[in-house]
Amino acid sequence: MTLSKQEAKQQLEKLIFDNELPQDWVQDFWGMSPTLGETAAKLLEVFEALIESCPDAKLDDLLQNLSEDSIE
C-alpha cells in the first residue's frame, strides 16, 4: 500500500529533522549564522517543493529504499 503524500512527508521530516519541527531547525541555523540560516531555509523550501511535485508512489519507494539502507 502506498503512503499518502502527507504520511510520506511526515516520515521524511522525522528522518531528516528527527523530532524537531523543520522551521525550528531552520531557526537553529539562523542562530549560528545568517548565511547558514539562509541555506537551511532554501533547503527546506526545496524539500517541500520536491514533496509536492513527486508522485506518491515515488515517495513511497524512496522511503522504502531509505529504510532498507538503514537496515544494512
All heavy atoms as TSV, in Angstrom:
chain	resi	resn	atom	element	x	y	z
A	1	MET	N	N	0.837	-1.175	0.000
A	1	MET	CA	C	0.000	0.000	0.000
A	1	MET	C	C	0.888	1.246	0.000
A	1	MET	O	O	1.826	1.366	0.777
A	1	MET	CB	C	-0.891	-0.013	1.244
A	1	MET	CG	C	-1.787	1.163	1.341
A	1	MET	SD	S	-2.859	0.980	2.787
A	1	MET	CE	C	-3.475	2.611	2.872
A	2	THR	N	N	0.571	2.167	-0.872
A	2	THR	CA	C	1.341	3.400	-0.994
A	2	THR	C	C	0.921	4.405	0.071
A	2	THR	O	O	-0.256	4.584	0.342
A	2	THR	CB	C	1.127	4.015	-2.396
A	2	THR	OG1	O	1.510	3.064	-3.379
A	2	THR	CG2	C	1.941	5.270	-2.566
A	3	LEU	N	N	1.913	5.029	0.670
A	3	LEU	CA	C	1.635	6.073	1.657
A	3	LEU	C	C	1.083	7.308	0.964
A	3	LEU	O	O	1.423	7.601	-0.181
A	3	LEU	CB	C	2.927	6.473	2.370
A	3	LEU	CG	C	3.611	5.429	3.237
A	3	LEU	CD1	C	4.948	5.981	3.726
A	3	LEU	CD2	C	2.748	5.054	4.407
A	4	SER	N	N	0.267	8.051	1.675
A	4	SER	CA	C	-0.191	9.330	1.140
A	4	SER	C	C	0.980	10.309	1.161
A	4	SER	O	O	1.974	10.105	1.858
A	4	SER	CB	C	-1.347	9.884	1.976
A	4	SER	OG	O	-0.872	10.336	3.226
A	5	LYS	N	N	0.830	11.369	0.405
A	5	LYS	CA	C	1.875	12.391	0.344
A	5	LYS	C	C	2.154	12.959	1.741
A	5	LYS	O	O	3.299	13.160	2.125
A	5	LYS	CB	C	1.452	13.501	-0.607
A	5	LYS	CG	C	2.551	14.464	-0.958
A	5	LYS	CD	C	2.137	15.419	-2.049
A	5	LYS	CE	C	1.876	14.764	-3.347
A	5	LYS	NZ	N	2.994	14.484	-4.201
A	6	GLN	N	N	1.099	13.191	2.512
A	6	GLN	CA	C	1.260	13.744	3.861
A	6	GLN	C	C	1.992	12.765	4.776
A	6	GLN	O	O	2.870	13.167	5.548
A	6	GLN	CB	C	-0.107	14.123	4.451
A	6	GLN	CG	C	-0.022	14.804	5.794
A	6	GLN	CD	C	0.746	16.117	5.745
A	6	GLN	OE1	O	0.708	16.845	4.759
A	6	GLN	NE2	N	1.459	16.429	6.808
A	7	GLU	N	N	1.649	11.474	4.690
A	7	GLU	CA	C	2.328	10.472	5.512
A	7	GLU	C	C	3.801	10.363	5.136
A	7	GLU	O	O	4.667	10.271	6.011
A	7	GLU	CB	C	1.653	9.108	5.352
A	7	GLU	CG	C	0.273	9.023	5.949
A	7	GLU	CD	C	-0.451	7.753	5.552
A	7	GLU	OE1	O	-0.328	7.311	4.389
A	7	GLU	OE2	O	-1.167	7.203	6.417
A	8	ALA	N	N	4.075	10.377	3.841
A	8	ALA	CA	C	5.468	10.307	3.382
A	8	ALA	C	C	6.241	11.534	3.850
A	8	ALA	O	O	7.379	11.417	4.308
A	8	ALA	CB	C	5.515	10.188	1.863
A	9	LYS	N	N	5.609	12.707	3.753
A	9	LYS	CA	C	6.269	13.936	4.199
A	9	LYS	C	C	6.598	13.856	5.686
A	9	LYS	O	O	7.690	14.217	6.106
A	9	LYS	CB	C	5.377	15.150	3.919
A	9	LYS	CG	C	6.016	16.451	4.328
A	9	LYS	CD	C	5.119	17.639	4.033
A	9	LYS	CE	C	5.784	18.927	4.489
A	9	LYS	NZ	N	4.940	20.082	4.313
A	10	GLN	N	N	5.659	13.369	6.480
A	10	GLN	CA	C	5.892	13.251	7.921
A	10	GLN	C	C	7.051	12.305	8.215
A	10	GLN	O	O	7.892	12.590	9.069
A	10	GLN	CB	C	4.625	12.784	8.626
A	10	GLN	CG	C	3.542	13.834	8.686
A	10	GLN	CD	C	2.229	13.290	9.228
A	10	GLN	OE1	O	2.017	12.092	9.326
A	10	GLN	NE2	N	1.333	14.209	9.578
A	11	GLN	N	N	7.106	11.189	7.511
A	11	GLN	CA	C	8.194	10.237	7.741
A	11	GLN	C	C	9.543	10.808	7.311
A	11	GLN	O	O	10.551	10.614	7.984
A	11	GLN	CB	C	7.903	8.916	7.028
A	11	GLN	CG	C	6.819	8.127	7.722
A	11	GLN	CD	C	6.691	6.716	7.176
A	11	GLN	OE1	O	7.594	6.193	6.529
A	11	GLN	NE2	N	5.557	6.105	7.430
A	12	LEU	N	N	9.559	11.512	6.183
A	12	LEU	CA	C	10.810	12.125	5.733
A	12	LEU	C	C	11.249	13.234	6.680
A	12	LEU	O	O	12.440	13.368	6.965
A	12	LEU	CB	C	10.658	12.659	4.308
A	12	LEU	CG	C	10.635	11.592	3.221
A	12	LEU	CD1	C	10.183	12.186	1.896
A	12	LEU	CD2	C	12.001	10.936	3.092
A	13	GLU	N	N	10.297	14.016	7.178
A	13	GLU	CA	C	10.638	15.054	8.152
A	13	GLU	C	C	11.236	14.431	9.409
A	13	GLU	O	O	12.220	14.937	9.945
A	13	GLU	CB	C	9.410	15.884	8.513
A	13	GLU	CG	C	9.016	16.879	7.464
A	13	GLU	CD	C	7.759	17.650	7.802
A	13	GLU	OE1	O	7.035	17.278	8.765
A	13	GLU	OE2	O	7.478	18.638	7.104
A	14	LYS	N	N	10.661	13.339	9.858
A	14	LYS	CA	C	11.184	12.670	11.052
A	14	LYS	C	C	12.606	12.147	10.791
A	14	LYS	O	O	13.487	12.275	11.644
A	14	LYS	CB	C	10.265	11.524	11.463
A	14	LYS	CG	C	10.670	10.865	12.749
A	14	LYS	CD	C	9.677	9.817	13.178
A	14	LYS	CE	C	10.126	9.180	14.472
A	14	LYS	NZ	N	9.216	8.143	14.927
A	15	LEU	N	N	12.812	11.610	9.609
A	15	LEU	CA	C	14.131	11.086	9.242
A	15	LEU	C	C	15.172	12.201	9.157
A	15	LEU	O	O	16.291	12.066	9.655
A	15	LEU	CB	C	14.025	10.363	7.893
A	15	LEU	CG	C	15.302	9.772	7.326
A	15	LEU	CD1	C	15.777	8.612	8.188
A	15	LEU	CD2	C	15.067	9.300	5.907
A	16	ILE	N	N	14.803	13.325	8.568
A	16	ILE	CA	C	15.745	14.411	8.351
A	16	ILE	C	C	15.921	15.291	9.583
A	16	ILE	O	O	17.041	15.641	9.966
A	16	ILE	CB	C	15.293	15.276	7.151
A	16	ILE	CG1	C	15.332	14.454	5.874
A	16	ILE	CG2	C	16.171	16.526	7.018
A	16	ILE	CD1	C	14.634	15.111	4.695
A	17	PHE	N	N	14.805	15.667	10.195
A	17	PHE	CA	C	14.836	16.660	11.272
A	17	PHE	C	C	14.682	16.046	12.657
A	17	PHE	O	O	14.527	16.764	13.634
A	17	PHE	CB	C	13.721	17.702	11.057
A	17	PHE	CG	C	13.758	18.336	9.693
A	17	PHE	CD1	C	12.778	18.063	8.756
A	17	PHE	CD2	C	14.779	19.205	9.346
A	17	PHE	CE1	C	12.805	18.644	7.500
A	17	PHE	CE2	C	14.821	19.792	8.085
A	17	PHE	CZ	C	13.833	19.505	7.162
A	18	ASP	N	N	14.739	14.725	12.747
A	18	ASP	CA	C	14.476	13.991	13.989
A	18	ASP	C	C	13.081	14.374	14.480
A	18	ASP	O	O	12.151	14.289	13.714
A	18	ASP	CB	C	15.552	14.254	15.037
A	18	ASP	CG	C	16.888	13.623	14.651
A	18	ASP	OD1	O	16.874	12.477	14.153
A	18	ASP	OD2	O	17.923	14.265	14.852
A	19	ASN	N	N	12.939	14.773	15.694
A	19	ASN	CA	C	11.618	15.147	16.202
A	19	ASN	C	C	11.448	16.654	16.287
A	19	ASN	O	O	10.538	17.150	16.935
A	19	ASN	CB	C	11.367	14.493	17.567
A	19	ASN	CG	C	11.158	13.010	17.441
A	19	ASN	OD1	O	10.523	12.544	16.499
A	19	ASN	ND2	N	11.705	12.246	18.368
A	20	GLU	N	N	12.338	17.394	15.621
A	20	GLU	CA	C	12.279	18.846	15.623
A	20	GLU	C	C	11.411	19.322	14.456
A	20	GLU	O	O	11.400	18.725	13.381
A	20	GLU	CB	C	13.695	19.396	15.462
A	20	GLU	CG	C	13.825	20.855	15.723
A	20	GLU	CD	C	15.288	21.293	15.755
A	20	GLU	OE1	O	16.185	20.469	15.523
A	20	GLU	OE2	O	15.500	22.473	16.006
A	21	LEU	N	N	10.692	20.401	14.661
A	21	LEU	CA	C	9.923	20.992	13.576
A	21	LEU	C	C	10.888	21.577	12.547
A	21	LEU	O	O	11.907	22.180	12.921
A	21	LEU	CB	C	9.000	22.095	14.096
A	21	LEU	CG	C	7.872	21.650	15.026
A	21	LEU	CD1	C	7.154	22.871	15.597
A	21	LEU	CD2	C	6.895	20.765	14.272
A	22	PRO	N	N	10.605	21.413	11.260
A	22	PRO	CA	C	11.521	21.934	10.241
A	22	PRO	C	C	11.815	23.432	10.397
A	22	PRO	O	O	12.961	23.845	10.212
A	22	PRO	CB	C	10.788	21.645	8.928
A	22	PRO	CG	C	9.939	20.455	9.243
A	22	PRO	CD	C	9.515	20.640	10.670
A	23	GLN	N	N	10.813	24.221	10.746
A	23	GLN	CA	C	11.056	25.657	10.925
A	23	GLN	C	C	11.978	25.927	12.119
A	23	GLN	O	O	12.786	26.855	12.078
A	23	GLN	CB	C	9.734	26.405	11.097
A	23	GLN	CG	C	8.936	26.503	9.822
A	23	GLN	CD	C	9.663	27.260	8.715
A	23	GLN	OE1	O	10.511	28.109	8.964
A	23	GLN	NE2	N	9.346	26.930	7.481
A	24	ASP	N	N	11.865	25.124	13.160
A	24	ASP	CA	C	12.774	25.271	14.302
A	24	ASP	C	C	14.205	24.924	13.893
A	24	ASP	O	O	15.164	25.550	14.353
A	24	ASP	CB	C	12.326	24.387	15.468
A	24	ASP	CG	C	11.037	24.863	16.106
A	24	ASP	OD1	O	10.627	26.027	15.858
A	24	ASP	OD2	O	10.426	24.062	16.846
A	25	TRP	N	N	14.341	23.919	13.046
A	25	TRP	CA	C	15.648	23.509	12.530
A	25	TRP	C	C	16.291	24.683	11.787
A	25	TRP	O	O	17.465	24.995	11.980
A	25	TRP	CB	C	15.444	22.290	11.627
A	25	TRP	CG	C	16.661	21.737	10.973
A	25	TRP	CD1	C	17.578	20.886	11.513
A	25	TRP	CD2	C	17.075	21.967	9.619
A	25	TRP	NE1	N	18.544	20.578	10.574
A	25	TRP	CE2	C	18.243	21.225	9.407
A	25	TRP	CE3	C	16.562	22.719	8.570
A	25	TRP	CZ2	C	18.914	21.219	8.186
A	25	TRP	CZ3	C	17.235	22.716	7.356
A	25	TRP	CH2	C	18.396	21.968	7.184
A	26	VAL	N	N	15.494	25.337	10.930
A	26	VAL	CA	C	15.996	26.493	10.193
A	26	VAL	C	C	16.411	27.600	11.164
A	26	VAL	O	O	17.487	28.196	11.026
A	26	VAL	CB	C	14.936	27.010	9.184
A	26	VAL	CG1	C	15.356	28.353	8.599
A	26	VAL	CG2	C	14.700	25.986	8.080
A	27	GLN	N	N	15.585	27.854	12.170
A	27	GLN	CA	C	15.893	28.905	13.137
A	27	GLN	C	C	17.175	28.602	13.920
A	27	GLN	O	O	17.930	29.529	14.248
A	27	GLN	CB	C	14.718	29.113	14.102
A	27	GLN	CG	C	13.517	29.766	13.458
A	27	GLN	CD	C	13.848	31.119	12.853
A	27	GLN	OE1	O	14.537	31.940	13.442
A	27	GLN	NE2	N	13.348	31.356	11.647
A	28	ASP	N	N	17.423	27.332	14.204
A	28	ASP	CA	C	18.672	26.955	14.872
A	28	ASP	C	C	19.874	27.387	14.032
A	28	ASP	O	O	20.865	27.886	14.567
A	28	ASP	CB	C	18.730	25.448	15.124
A	28	ASP	CG	C	17.816	24.993	16.237
A	28	ASP	OD1	O	17.315	25.851	16.997
A	28	ASP	OD2	O	17.578	23.769	16.343
A	29	PHE	N	N	19.789	27.190	12.724
A	29	PHE	CA	C	20.881	27.601	11.849
A	29	PHE	C	C	20.994	29.119	11.765
A	29	PHE	O	O	22.097	29.652	11.715
A	29	PHE	CB	C	20.727	26.985	10.447
A	29	PHE	CG	C	21.196	25.564	10.400
A	29	PHE	CD1	C	20.297	24.515	10.513
A	29	PHE	CD2	C	22.541	25.262	10.261
A	29	PHE	CE1	C	20.726	23.205	10.489
A	29	PHE	CE2	C	22.984	23.951	10.237
A	29	PHE	CZ	C	22.075	22.916	10.355
A	30	TRP	N	N	19.846	29.813	11.745
A	30	TRP	CA	C	19.881	31.279	11.748
A	30	TRP	C	C	20.613	31.770	12.997
A	30	TRP	O	O	21.335	32.762	12.946
A	30	TRP	CB	C	18.478	31.882	11.729
A	30	TRP	CG	C	17.885	31.992	10.354
A	30	TRP	CD1	C	16.888	31.217	9.833
A	30	TRP	CD2	C	18.241	32.909	9.325
A	30	TRP	NE1	N	16.608	31.601	8.550
A	30	TRP	CE2	C	17.427	32.647	8.206
A	30	TRP	CE3	C	19.174	33.939	9.238
A	30	TRP	CZ2	C	17.510	33.367	7.028
A	30	TRP	CZ3	C	19.263	34.657	8.056
A	30	TRP	CH2	C	18.437	34.366	6.969
A	31	GLY	N	N	20.416	31.075	14.111
A	31	GLY	CA	C	21.074	31.464	15.347
A	31	GLY	C	C	22.579	31.311	15.287
A	31	GLY	O	O	23.322	32.049	15.941
A	32	MET	N	N	23.063	30.368	14.502
A	32	MET	CA	C	24.504	30.162	14.361
A	32	MET	C	C	25.122	31.148	13.382
A	32	MET	O	O	26.222	31.647	13.615
A	32	MET	CB	C	24.796	28.736	13.904
A	32	MET	CG	C	24.535	27.691	14.959
A	32	MET	SD	S	25.092	26.057	14.427
A	32	MET	CE	C	23.684	25.507	13.476
A	33	SER	N	N	24.394	31.390	12.284
A	33	SER	CA	C	24.936	32.248	11.231
A	33	SER	C	C	23.825	32.581	10.244
A	33	SER	O	O	23.109	31.682	9.809
A	33	SER	CB	C	26.061	31.505	10.508
A	33	SER	OG	O	26.310	32.035	9.236
A	34	PRO	N	N	23.706	33.841	9.858
A	34	PRO	CA	C	22.701	34.197	8.854
A	34	PRO	C	C	22.904	33.461	7.526
A	34	PRO	O	O	21.942	33.080	6.874
A	34	PRO	CB	C	22.889	35.707	8.676
A	34	PRO	CG	C	23.479	36.165	9.961
A	34	PRO	CD	C	24.353	35.033	10.418
A	35	THR	N	N	24.157	33.234	7.153
A	35	THR	CA	C	24.433	32.504	5.916
A	35	THR	C	C	23.941	31.066	6.017
A	35	THR	O	O	23.308	30.550	5.091
A	35	THR	CB	C	25.941	32.532	5.604
A	35	THR	OG1	O	26.373	33.886	5.535
A	35	THR	CG2	C	26.244	31.834	4.291
A	36	LEU	N	N	24.231	30.419	7.147
A	36	LEU	CA	C	23.740	29.047	7.345
A	36	LEU	C	C	22.219	29.017	7.411
A	36	LEU	O	O	21.581	28.109	6.879
A	36	LEU	CB	C	24.324	28.453	8.629
A	36	LEU	CG	C	25.803	28.099	8.610
A	36	LEU	CD1	C	26.253	27.647	9.995
A	36	LEU	CD2	C	26.095	27.039	7.576
A	37	GLY	N	N	21.638	30.006	8.060
A	37	GLY	CA	C	20.183	30.076	8.157
A	37	GLY	C	C	19.535	30.224	6.804
A	37	GLY	O	O	18.514	29.585	6.514
A	38	GLU	N	N	20.107	31.048	5.955
A	38	GLU	CA	C	19.569	31.234	4.605
A	38	GLU	C	C	19.664	29.938	3.805
A	38	GLU	O	O	18.728	29.558	3.096
A	38	GLU	CB	C	20.338	32.347	3.899
A	38	GLU	CG	C	19.720	32.760	2.587
A	38	GLU	CD	C	20.402	33.982	2.006
A	38	GLU	OE1	O	20.732	34.920	2.753
A	38	GLU	OE2	O	20.590	33.988	0.775
A	39	THR	N	N	20.778	29.246	3.931
A	39	THR	CA	C	20.946	27.967	3.242
A	39	THR	C	C	19.950	26.937	3.762
A	39	THR	O	O	19.340	26.207	2.973
A	39	THR	CB	C	22.392	27.448	3.415
A	39	THR	OG1	O	23.288	28.419	2.876
A	39	THR	CG2	C	22.590	26.118	2.723
A	40	ALA	N	N	19.772	26.877	5.071
A	40	ALA	CA	C	18.806	25.934	5.653
A	40	ALA	C	C	17.395	26.246	5.179
A	40	ALA	O	O	16.615	25.332	4.873
A	40	ALA	CB	C	18.887	25.987	7.181
A	41	ALA	N	N	17.041	27.523	5.086
A	41	ALA	CA	C	15.712	27.917	4.619
A	41	ALA	C	C	15.508	27.496	3.162
A	41	ALA	O	O	14.432	27.008	2.793
A	41	ALA	CB	C	15.525	29.424	4.782
A	42	LYS	N	N	16.539	27.651	2.351
A	42	LYS	CA	C	16.455	27.224	0.949
A	42	LYS	C	C	16.299	25.705	0.852
A	42	LYS	O	O	15.522	25.206	0.039
A	42	LYS	CB	C	17.698	27.667	0.178
A	42	LYS	CG	C	17.734	29.148	-0.103
A	42	LYS	CD	C	19.020	29.520	-0.826
A	42	LYS	CE	C	19.162	31.016	-0.977
A	42	LYS	NZ	N	20.437	31.376	-1.608
A	43	LEU	N	N	17.049	24.989	1.676
A	43	LEU	CA	C	16.929	23.524	1.674
A	43	LEU	C	C	15.525	23.084	2.062
A	43	LEU	O	O	14.966	22.170	1.452
A	43	LEU	CB	C	17.958	22.913	2.631
A	43	LEU	CG	C	19.397	22.883	2.142
A	43	LEU	CD1	C	20.324	22.463	3.275
A	43	LEU	CD2	C	19.540	21.946	0.963
A	44	LEU	N	N	14.951	23.729	3.053
A	44	LEU	CA	C	13.591	23.392	3.462
A	44	LEU	C	C	12.599	23.704	2.347
A	44	LEU	O	O	11.690	22.920	2.079
A	44	LEU	CB	C	13.210	24.122	4.753
A	44	LEU	CG	C	11.815	23.839	5.286
A	44	LEU	CD1	C	11.587	22.344	5.506
A	44	LEU	CD2	C	11.577	24.622	6.566
A	45	GLU	N	N	12.795	24.819	1.672
A	45	GLU	CA	C	11.919	25.190	0.561
A	45	GLU	C	C	11.994	24.160	-0.570
A	45	GLU	O	O	10.975	23.750	-1.123
A	45	GLU	CB	C	12.327	26.572	0.049
A	45	GLU	CG	C	11.402	27.156	-0.977
A	45	GLU	CD	C	11.830	28.559	-1.378
A	45	GLU	OE1	O	12.259	29.347	-0.517
A	45	GLU	OE2	O	11.724	28.860	-2.583
A	46	VAL	N	N	13.199	23.720	-0.894
A	46	VAL	CA	C	13.380	22.703	-1.935
A	46	VAL	C	C	12.760	21.375	-1.489
A	46	VAL	O	O	12.089	20.701	-2.276
A	46	VAL	CB	C	14.874	22.534	-2.285
A	46	VAL	CG1	C	15.105	21.313	-3.159
A	46	VAL	CG2	C	15.400	23.789	-2.958
A	47	PHE	N	N	12.974	20.992	-0.240
A	47	PHE	CA	C	12.387	19.765	0.305
A	47	PHE	C	C	10.878	19.780	0.118
A	47	PHE	O	O	10.282	18.812	-0.380
A	47	PHE	CB	C	12.756	19.632	1.791
A	47	PHE	CG	C	11.986	18.583	2.532
A	47	PHE	CD1	C	12.293	17.243	2.389
A	47	PHE	CD2	C	10.950	18.932	3.386
A	47	PHE	CE1	C	11.584	16.272	3.077
A	47	PHE	CE2	C	10.234	17.976	4.077
A	47	PHE	CZ	C	10.554	16.631	3.920
A	48	GLU	N	N	10.230	20.887	0.503
A	48	GLU	CA	C	8.781	20.978	0.398
A	48	GLU	C	C	8.314	20.956	-1.053
A	48	GLU	O	O	7.309	20.329	-1.377
A	48	GLU	CB	C	8.281	22.221	1.133
A	48	GLU	CG	C	8.444	22.076	2.632
A	48	GLU	CD	C	8.102	23.331	3.422
A	48	GLU	OE1	O	7.943	24.412	2.806
A	48	GLU	OE2	O	8.003	23.213	4.652
A	49	ALA	N	N	9.054	21.607	-1.957
A	49	ALA	CA	C	8.706	21.602	-3.374
A	49	ALA	C	C	8.832	20.197	-3.965
A	49	ALA	O	O	7.988	19.770	-4.766
A	49	ALA	CB	C	9.583	22.581	-4.140
A	50	LEU	N	N	9.875	19.483	-3.565
A	50	LEU	CA	C	10.051	18.110	-4.048
A	50	LEU	C	C	8.930	17.196	-3.567
A	50	LEU	O	O	8.425	16.369	-4.325
A	50	LEU	CB	C	11.411	17.560	-3.611
A	50	LEU	CG	C	12.616	18.122	-4.346
A	50	LEU	CD1	C	13.908	17.653	-3.677
A	50	LEU	CD2	C	12.599	17.720	-5.807
A	51	ILE	N	N	8.533	17.352	-2.328
A	51	ILE	CA	C	7.432	16.543	-1.794
A	51	ILE	C	C	6.168	16.799	-2.608
A	51	ILE	O	O	5.459	15.869	-2.991
A	51	ILE	CB	C	7.184	16.860	-0.302
A	51	ILE	CG1	C	8.367	16.430	0.561
A	51	ILE	CG2	C	5.895	16.206	0.193
A	51	ILE	CD1	C	8.628	14.962	0.639
A	52	GLU	N	N	5.891	18.065	-2.881
A	52	GLU	CA	C	4.670	18.423	-3.618
A	52	GLU	C	C	4.689	17.924	-5.059
A	52	GLU	O	O	3.661	17.535	-5.594
A	52	GLU	CB	C	4.442	19.935	-3.585
A	52	GLU	CG	C	3.985	20.434	-2.241
A	52	GLU	CD	C	2.730	19.741	-1.725
A	52	GLU	OE1	O	1.752	19.616	-2.500
A	52	GLU	OE2	O	2.743	19.302	-0.565
A	53	SER	N	N	5.855	17.924	-5.686
A	53	SER	CA	C	5.922	17.569	-7.102
A	53	SER	C	C	6.128	16.079	-7.356
A	53	SER	O	O	5.910	15.610	-8.469
A	53	SER	CB	C	7.031	18.363	-7.787
A	53	SER	OG	O	8.291	17.996	-7.276
A	54	CYS	N	N	6.525	15.364	-6.349
A	54	CYS	CA	C	6.825	13.941	-6.511
A	54	CYS	C	C	5.557	13.098	-6.347
A	54	CYS	O	O	4.795	13.292	-5.400
A	54	CYS	CB	C	7.865	13.536	-5.463
A	54	CYS	SG	S	8.591	11.924	-5.749
A	55	PRO	N	N	5.325	12.148	-7.253
A	55	PRO	CA	C	4.153	11.272	-7.110
A	55	PRO	C	C	4.240	10.443	-5.820
A	55	PRO	O	O	5.330	10.092	-5.360
A	55	PRO	CB	C	4.230	10.356	-8.333
A	55	PRO	CG	C	5.154	11.033	-9.292
A	55	PRO	CD	C	6.086	11.868	-8.464
A	56	ASP	N	N	3.078	10.125	-5.268
A	56	ASP	CA	C	3.011	9.366	-4.018
A	56	ASP	C	C	3.804	8.060	-4.095
A	56	ASP	O	O	4.524	7.712	-3.160
A	56	ASP	CB	C	1.554	9.048	-3.659
A	56	ASP	CG	C	0.748	10.285	-3.307
A	56	ASP	OD1	O	1.309	11.392	-3.316
A	56	ASP	OD2	O	-0.449	10.132	-3.021
A	57	ALA	N	N	3.689	7.353	-5.196
A	57	ALA	CA	C	4.377	6.061	-5.333
A	57	ALA	C	C	5.892	6.231	-5.280
A	57	ALA	O	O	6.600	5.405	-4.693
A	57	ALA	CB	C	3.960	5.372	-6.630
A	58	LYS	N	N	6.399	7.312	-5.869
A	58	LYS	CA	C	7.853	7.561	-5.841
A	58	LYS	C	C	8.325	7.894	-4.425
A	58	LYS	O	O	9.399	7.454	-4.011
A	58	LYS	CB	C	8.224	8.704	-6.789
A	58	LYS	CG	C	8.048	8.376	-8.236
A	58	LYS	CD	C	9.129	7.446	-8.691
A	58	LYS	CE	C	9.031	7.230	-10.189
A	58	LYS	NZ	N	9.990	6.260	-10.666
A	59	LEU	N	N	7.520	8.661	-3.702
A	59	LEU	CA	C	7.870	8.962	-2.308
A	59	LEU	C	C	7.895	7.689	-1.473
A	59	LEU	O	O	8.779	7.485	-0.649
A	59	LEU	CB	C	6.873	9.955	-1.709
A	59	LEU	CG	C	6.944	11.383	-2.237
A	59	LEU	CD1	C	5.783	12.202	-1.688
A	59	LEU	CD2	C	8.264	12.025	-1.877
A	60	ASP	N	N	6.918	6.824	-1.715
A	60	ASP	CA	C	6.854	5.548	-1.008
A	60	ASP	C	C	8.089	4.703	-1.319
A	60	ASP	O	O	8.708	4.133	-0.415
A	60	ASP	CB	C	5.571	4.816	-1.390
A	60	ASP	CG	C	5.267	3.650	-0.484
A	60	ASP	OD1	O	5.256	3.837	0.749
A	60	ASP	OD2	O	5.046	2.531	-1.004
A	61	ASP	N	N	8.471	4.641	-2.592
A	61	ASP	CA	C	9.672	3.897	-2.987
A	61	ASP	C	C	10.922	4.467	-2.312
A	61	ASP	O	O	11.777	3.714	-1.844
A	61	ASP	CB	C	9.866	3.930	-4.506
A	61	ASP	CG	C	8.850	3.094	-5.257
A	61	ASP	OD1	O	8.172	2.246	-4.636
A	61	ASP	OD2	O	8.730	3.308	-6.483
A	62	LEU	N	N	11.017	5.787	-2.287
A	62	LEU	CA	C	12.161	6.432	-1.648
A	62	LEU	C	C	12.255	6.043	-0.178
A	62	LEU	O	O	13.326	5.670	0.316
A	62	LEU	CB	C	12.061	7.950	-1.784
A	62	LEU	CG	C	13.107	8.770	-1.030
A	62	LEU	CD1	C	14.505	8.493	-1.552
A	62	LEU	CD2	C	12.768	10.247	-1.115
A	63	LEU	N	N	11.142	6.112	0.521
A	63	LEU	CA	C	11.146	5.755	1.945
A	63	LEU	C	C	11.516	4.295	2.154
A	63	LEU	O	O	12.255	3.967	3.083
A	63	LEU	CB	C	9.782	6.052	2.565
A	63	LEU	CG	C	9.560	7.516	2.902
A	63	LEU	CD1	C	8.092	7.791	3.165
A	63	LEU	CD2	C	10.392	7.906	4.103
A	64	GLN	N	N	11.018	3.425	1.296
A	64	GLN	CA	C	11.371	2.007	1.425
A	64	GLN	C	C	12.857	1.790	1.188
A	64	GLN	O	O	13.502	1.033	1.910
A	64	GLN	CB	C	10.526	1.161	0.475
A	64	GLN	CG	C	9.092	1.045	0.940
A	64	GLN	CD	C	8.308	0.022	0.156
A	64	GLN	OE1	O	8.870	-0.831	-0.520
A	64	GLN	NE2	N	7.001	0.107	0.255
A	65	ASN	N	N	13.413	2.478	0.181
A	65	ASN	CA	C	14.854	2.356	-0.091
A	65	ASN	C	C	15.677	2.904	1.071
A	65	ASN	O	O	16.697	2.309	1.434
A	65	ASN	CB	C	15.216	3.087	-1.386
A	65	ASN	CG	C	14.745	2.372	-2.616
A	65	ASN	OD1	O	14.519	1.168	-2.611
A	65	ASN	ND2	N	14.570	3.119	-3.687
A	66	LEU	N	N	15.261	3.998	1.631
A	66	LEU	CA	C	15.984	4.567	2.779
A	66	LEU	C	C	15.928	3.648	3.981
A	66	LEU	O	O	16.905	3.491	4.689
A	66	LEU	CB	C	15.433	5.950	3.127
A	66	LEU	CG	C	15.717	7.056	2.117
A	66	LEU	CD1	C	14.945	8.316	2.489
A	66	LEU	CD2	C	17.199	7.335	2.023
A	67	SER	N	N	14.779	3.023	4.215
A	67	SER	CA	C	14.677	2.125	5.364
A	67	SER	C	C	15.486	0.856	5.130
A	67	SER	O	O	16.064	0.320	6.068
A	67	SER	CB	C	13.213	1.796	5.673
A	67	SER	OG	O	12.622	1.040	4.659
A	68	GLU	N	N	15.563	0.380	3.876
A	68	GLU	CA	C	16.397	-0.779	3.572
A	68	GLU	C	C	17.874	-0.453	3.800
A	68	GLU	O	O	18.615	-1.267	4.319
A	68	GLU	CB	C	16.177	-1.227	2.124
A	68	GLU	CG	C	14.844	-1.894	1.901
A	68	GLU	CD	C	14.570	-2.165	0.418
A	68	GLU	OE1	O	15.464	-1.929	-0.427
A	68	GLU	OE2	O	13.449	-2.613	0.125
A	69	ASP	N	N	18.285	0.754	3.400
A	69	ASP	CA	C	19.679	1.166	3.577
A	69	ASP	C	C	20.042	1.259	5.058
A	69	ASP	O	O	21.167	0.950	5.436
A	69	ASP	CB	C	19.933	2.515	2.903
A	69	ASP	CG	C	19.954	2.424	1.387
A	69	ASP	OD1	O	20.052	1.296	0.859
A	69	ASP	OD2	O	19.864	3.483	0.741
A	70	SER	N	N	19.100	1.671	5.887
A	70	SER	CA	C	19.398	1.795	7.317
A	70	SER	C	C	19.499	0.439	7.995
A	70	SER	O	O	20.148	0.315	9.025
A	70	SER	CB	C	18.359	2.663	8.022
A	70	SER	OG	O	17.105	2.009	8.042
A	71	ILE	N	N	18.905	-0.582	7.402
A	71	ILE	CA	C	18.962	-1.937	7.963
A	71	ILE	C	C	20.335	-2.556	7.685
A	71	ILE	O	O	20.881	-3.268	8.499
A	71	ILE	CB	C	17.830	-2.822	7.395
A	71	ILE	CG1	C	16.480	-2.314	7.883
A	71	ILE	CG2	C	18.039	-4.278	7.768
A	71	ILE	CD1	C	15.287	-2.993	7.240
A	72	GLU	N	N	20.901	-2.251	6.529
A	72	GLU	CA	C	22.174	-2.861	6.135
A	72	GLU	C	C	23.333	-2.388	6.933
A	72	GLU	O	O	23.536	-1.519	7.561
A	72	GLU	CB	C	22.426	-2.585	4.645
A	72	GLU	CG	C	21.405	-3.260	3.780
A	72	GLU	CD	C	21.563	-2.916	2.293
A	72	GLU	OE1	O	22.406	-2.065	1.938
A	72	GLU	OE2	O	20.820	-3.476	1.509
